[in-house]
Amino acid sequence: MKAINYSLVRILFALIVGLILIIWPGAAVNYLVITVGILFLIPGIIALIGYLSSKPKQSGARFPIEGIGSILFGLWLIVMPDFFANILMYVLGFILILAGIWQLASLNIARKQMKVPGGFFIVPFLILLMGVIVIFFPADVRNTTFIIIGITCLVYSINELVNYFKFSRMLPKGTDKDIENIESN
């Protein structure tokens, strides 16, 4: 049952990210970077406030160097989102490569249990290929690339949903543990 939840979470996440990237590609990139900046800023501020509010001799409290680093990095992300959006292209391309590899590996595992038609391998291969293209040509077509990544995320989510319904009910009892082991790694 645990593997089923992970699959559904991946499907939903890919669907939401895909829609956002298709509808607002330019803004989505900057807002994504700013959001990551905020996610670095908040724990840094909490660490600094915790240090400043503690008594100096209380349990050997040390200056929160990591918290200051987190604050500075978060501010840098918030102030210069375009710079990090270019870096984000590489990260998203890498994620697509991992997603394609993940689906190919999952289909390969399913193939050991049942017959998997060769057509099911086409979409994961295209997702993998799209990740490679994004990594090699990021600066030329940033918005277009994010739209392509959004479309690819939608295709991934639909393909994962089809695979989920097609193969989860056909797996013999006990193979859920194999899928759970892969999910947790």
Secondary structure, DSSP 8 states (H G I E B T S, - for coil): -HHHHHHHHHHHHHHHHHHHHHHSHHHHHHHHHHHHHHHHHHHHHHHHHHHHHS-TTGGG----HHHHHHHHHHHHHHH-HHHHHHHHHHHHHHHHHHHHHHHHHHHHHHHHHS---GGGGHHHHHHHHHHHHHHHSTTTTHHHHHHHHHHHHHHHHHHHHHHHHHHHTTS-TTTHHHHHHHHH-
